[in-house]
Amino acid sequence: MQWFNINSIAFIMRAIDILAVLGLIYFMLSLSNDRRTLLMVRGIIFLLIASVLSDRLGMRLLNFVLDKLLIGAAVAMAVILQPELRRFLERLGRGDLLSLIQPTTNRRSPVETDSVIEEINDAVIELSQNRTGALMIIETGEPIDDRDFSVPGVRLNALLSKELLHTIFQTSTLLHDGAILIREDRILAAGVILPISERAASREIGTRHRAAMGITDRVRNCFCIVVSEETGSIAIAENGILDRPISSSRLREILETKLGNYRPTTLGGTVPRFNWLWSNSIFKNMVSRKSSEKK
C-alpha cells in the first residue's frame, strides 16, 4: 500500500509537471501573432526536449551545449517579445492573468460586416474591370505590428469606402504603388511597402503578388487581395500561398468567410481563445499543407 501511494504521488506530480509545461507553452503562443515567433517557440521546445533526452542518456557534452543554446534562445525571445511580455507582466501584477484565457469578444456587428464586404467586393470588381493594380491587406484577428512591414506607409485611419479605394489606387496618386491596410471598417494606412516572398513562384506573377505572399507568410492573422494591373485578374494570398485567378462570386465567398469570423459563434457572442489559437496556429497550417500534398 505504501509503494502504491508513493507511485501514485509521483505519477500525479509528473502529470502536474507536464500540464504546467503545456500551459506555459500555450501562454507563450498566445503572446504573439507572428508566425516567425511561433516557429522560434517551436524551436525552443525542440531544444528543451533534446536537452532532457541528452541528460537522461548521459550525453554530457551535448547536454552542456544545448543548455547554453537554451539560455541564448530564452534571451532572444525576451528581446523579441518585449512588448508582449510587458503586457503579460502588467496583467500578472494587476492579478488579471485570467484575461489571457478568457474568450475574445466580438468587435463588429453583422450590419457593419456586410457593409465592409460590399464596399471591398464592389471596389475590387471595378478595379479588375478597369485593370487598375491594387493590393489590400485585410486583418482577420489581432492587429498587425508595423514592424512586419518594410515601410509602414502613410497613416490615414479613414472610413472604408469604395470611392476611397478607387482614389488611392489611381495611377495618378502617390500612394497607388503600395498596399493599404484594412482593419475592421477603416483604412489605417496606404502606401505600405511589404516584404517580398522568397518562395518559388511562377514568373508570371509580379511584385504585388510576391508582396502579398510575403506578408501573409510572415503574419498569420490576415489575408491579401491582389488585382493585376496587366490582366485585371483577382488573386487571394493567405499563409504565403497565392490563389489565382478567382471569380467575383468566389471573392464574395472568401470575404464572407474571412470577415464573418467577427460574428458570434458561441453563446454570448464570443469566440474561445483556444479555437482562435488552433485556427491561426502554424500546427494547423502544417496539417493542411500535408493533407494537400497527399491529394
C-alpha positions in Angstrom: 0.0 0.0 0.0 2.9 2.4 0.8 4.5 1.5 -2.5 1.2 2.3 -4.3 0.9 5.6 -2.6 4.4 6.7 -3.4 4.0 5.8 -7.1 0.6 7.5 -7.2 2.0 10.7 -5.8 5.0 10.5 -8.2 2.6 10.0 -11.1 0.4 12.9 -10.1 3.4 15.2 -9.7 4.6 14.2 -13.1 1.2 14.9 -14.6 1.1 18.3 -13.0 4.6 19.0 -14.3 3.6 18.1 -17.8 0.4 20.2 -17.6 2.4 23.2 -16.3 4.8 23.0 -19.2 1.9 22.7 -21.7 0.3 25.7 -20.0 3.5 27.7 -20.3 3.7 26.8 -24.0 0.1 27.9 -24.5 0.8 31.3 -22.9 3.9 31.8 -25.0 1.9 31.1 -28.1 -0.8 33.5 -27.0 1.7 36.4 -26.7 2.2 37.0 -30.4 0.5 36.6 -33.8 3.8 36.5 -35.8 4.4 33.1 -37.4 8.1 33.6 -37.1 7.8 33.9 -33.3 5.7 30.7 -33.2 8.4 28.9 -35.2 11.0 30.2 -32.7 8.9 28.9 -29.8 8.7 25.5 -31.6 12.5 25.6 -32.0 12.9 26.3 -28.2 10.6 23.4 -27.4 12.7 21.1 -29.6 15.9 22.3 -27.9 14.2 21.7 -24.5 13.2 18.1 -25.4 16.7 17.4 -26.8 18.3 18.7 -23.7 16.2 16.5 -21.4 16.9 13.4 -23.6 20.6 14.1 -23.7 20.7 14.5 -19.9 18.8 11.2 -19.4 21.1 9.4 -21.9 24.2 10.7 -20.1 25.5 12.7 -23.1 27.1 15.4 -21.0 28.8 17.4 -23.8 25.7 17.6 -25.9 23.6 18.5 -22.9 26.1 21.3 -22.0 25.9 22.8 -25.5 22.1 22.5 -25.6 21.8 24.2 -22.2 23.8 27.2 -23.4 21.7 27.3 -26.6 18.5 27.4 -24.5 19.9 30.3 -22.4 20.6 32.2 -25.6 17.3 31.4 -27.1 15.5 32.5 -23.9 17.3 35.8 -24.0 16.4 36.3 -27.7 12.8 35.5 -27.0 12.7 38.0 -24.2 14.0 40.7 -26.6 11.7 39.8 -29.4 8.6 39.5 -27.2 9.4 42.6 -25.1 6.0 44.4 -25.7 4.0 41.2 -25.2 6.0 40.3 -22.1 5.4 43.7 -20.7 1.7 43.4 -21.1 1.8 39.9 -19.6 3.7 41.2 -16.5 1.3 44.1 -16.2 -1.7 41.7 -16.2 0.1 39.5 -13.7 0.8 42.5 -11.4 -2.9 43.5 -11.6 -4.0 40.0 -10.9 -5.6 39.9 -14.4 -3.9 36.7 -15.6 -7.3 35.1 -16.4 -7.8 37.5 -19.2 -5.3 35.6 -21.3 -7.6 32.6 -21.4 -10.9 34.4 -21.4 -12.8 34.4 -24.7 -12.3 37.3 -27.1 -15.5 39.4 -27.5 -16.9 40.2 -30.9 -16.0 43.7 -32.1 -18.1 44.1 -35.2 -21.8 43.8 -35.7 -23.3 41.9 -38.7 -24.5 45.1 -40.3 -21.0 46.6 -40.3 -19.5 43.4 -41.6 -22.0 43.2 -44.5 -21.2 46.9 -45.3 -17.5 46.3 -45.4 -17.9 43.2 -47.6 -20.0 45.1 -50.1 -17.5 48.0 -50.3 -14.5 45.8 -50.7 -16.2 43.4 -53.2 -17.6 46.2 -55.4 -14.3 48.1 -55.4 -12.2 45.1 -56.3 -14.5 44.1 -59.1 -14.4 47.6 -60.7 -10.7 47.8 -60.2 -10.4 44.4 -62.0 -12.6 45.6 -64.9 -10.6 48.8 -65.3 -7.3 46.8 -64.9 -6.1 49.0 -62.1 -3.5 47.4 -59.9 -4.3 47.1 -56.2 -3.0 45.4 -53.1 -5.1 45.2 -49.9 -4.1 43.7 -46.6 -7.2 42.8 -44.5 -6.8 41.8 -40.8 -8.7 38.9 -39.6 -7.6 38.9 -35.9 -5.2 40.7 -33.7 -3.7 43.9 -35.0 -0.6 43.6 -37.3 2.6 45.1 -35.9 4.1 47.8 -38.1 7.5 46.1 -37.7 6.2 43.4 -40.1 6.2 45.9 -42.9 9.2 47.1 -44.8 7.7 50.6 -44.7 4.6 51.3 -42.6 3.3 53.8 -45.2 1.1 56.9 -44.7 -1.3 56.8 -41.8 -4.9 57.5 -42.9 -7.4 56.0 -40.4 -10.2 56.7 -42.8 -13.6 55.1 -43.0 -13.5 52.4 -45.7 -15.5 53.1 -48.9 -15.5 52.0 -52.5 -14.7 55.6 -53.7 -11.7 55.9 -51.4 -10.3 52.6 -52.5 -10.6 53.7 -56.2 -8.9 57.0 -55.4 -6.0 55.5 -53.6 -5.2 53.0 -56.4 -5.4 55.5 -59.3 -2.1 55.7 -61.0 -2.1 59.5 -60.7 -1.8 59.3 -56.9 1.4 59.0 -54.9 0.1 56.0 -52.9 -1.1 53.7 -55.6 2.1 51.6 -55.7 2.0 50.4 -52.1 -0.6 48.3 -50.2 -3.4 49.5 -48.0 -4.0 48.1 -44.5 -7.7 47.5 -43.6 -8.8 46.9 -40.0 -12.5 46.3 -39.4 -14.2 49.2 -41.3 -11.3 51.5 -41.6 -8.3 52.0 -43.9 -5.5 52.5 -41.5 -2.6 53.2 -43.9 -1.8 53.4 -47.6 1.5 53.2 -49.5 2.6 50.3 -47.2 5.7 48.5 -48.6 5.6 44.8 -47.9 8.4 42.2 -47.7 8.8 40.1 -50.9 8.2 36.4 -50.6 11.2 34.1 -51.0 9.1 31.2 -52.1 9.4 29.7 -55.5 6.6 31.1 -57.7 5.5 31.4 -61.3 7.4 34.0 -63.3 4.0 35.4 -64.5 3.3 37.0 -61.2 4.5 40.4 -60.4 5.8 42.3 -57.3 2.3 42.9 -55.9 1.6 39.1 -55.8 5.0 38.4 -54.3 4.5 41.1 -51.7 1.1 39.6 -50.8 2.7 36.2 -50.4 5.5 37.7 -48.3 3.3 39.4 -45.7 0.8 36.5 -45.3 3.7 34.1 -44.9 5.1 36.3 -42.1 1.8 37.2 -40.4 -0.9 34.7 -39.9 -3.9 36.9 -38.9 -4.5 38.5 -42.3 -5.1 37.8 -46.0 -4.4 39.9 -49.1 -6.4 40.7 -52.2 -4.4 41.5 -55.3 -5.6 42.9 -58.6 -3.3 42.5 -61.5 -2.6 45.7 -63.5 -1.7 43.8 -66.6 -4.6 41.3 -66.8 -7.1 42.6 -64.3 -7.3 39.1 -62.6 -8.1 38.9 -58.9 -5.9 36.8 -56.5 -6.1 35.9 -52.8 -2.9 35.3 -50.7 -3.0 33.6 -47.4 -0.4 31.7 -45.4 2.1 32.6 -48.1 0.1 30.7 -50.7 -1.4 32.5 -53.8 -4.8 31.5 -55.1 -5.4 32.9 -58.6 -7.3 33.8 -60.6 -10.6 33.8 -58.7 -14.1 34.9 -59.9 -16.2 37.7 -58.4 -18.5 35.2 -56.8 -15.6 33.3 -55.3 -14.3 36.7 -54.0 -17.5 37.3 -52.1 -17.5 33.9 -50.6 -14.0 34.4 -49.3 -14.8 37.8 -47.9 -17.9 36.5 -46.1 -15.9 33.5 -44.7 -12.9 35.6 -43.5 -14.7 38.7 -42.3 -17.6 36.6 -40.9 -15.2 35.4 -38.2 -16.1 38.6 -36.4 -19.6 37.4 -35.9 -20.5 35.5 -32.7 -20.1 31.7 -33.0 -20.9 30.7 -29.4 -23.3 31.7 -26.7 -22.7 35.3 -25.6 -21.2 36.4 -28.9 -17.7 35.3 -28.1 -15.0 33.2 -29.7 -13.0 30.9 -27.4 -9.2 31.7 -27.4 -8.4 28.1 -27.7 -10.3 27.9 -31.0 -8.6 31.1 -32.1 -5.2 29.7 -31.3 -5.7 26.5 -33.3 -7.3 28.2 -36.3 -4.4 30.6 -36.6 -1.5 28.3 -35.5 1.3 27.0 -37.5 0.3 23.5 -36.5 -3.0 23.8 -38.4 -1.1 25.2 -41.4 1.3 22.2 -41.3 -1.6 19.7 -41.2 -3.5 21.4 -44.0 -0.3 21.6 -46.2 0.4 17.9 -45.6 -3.1 16.9 -46.5 -3.0 18.9 -49.7 0.3 17.3 -50.6 -1.2 13.9 -50.2 -4.0 14.8 -52.6 
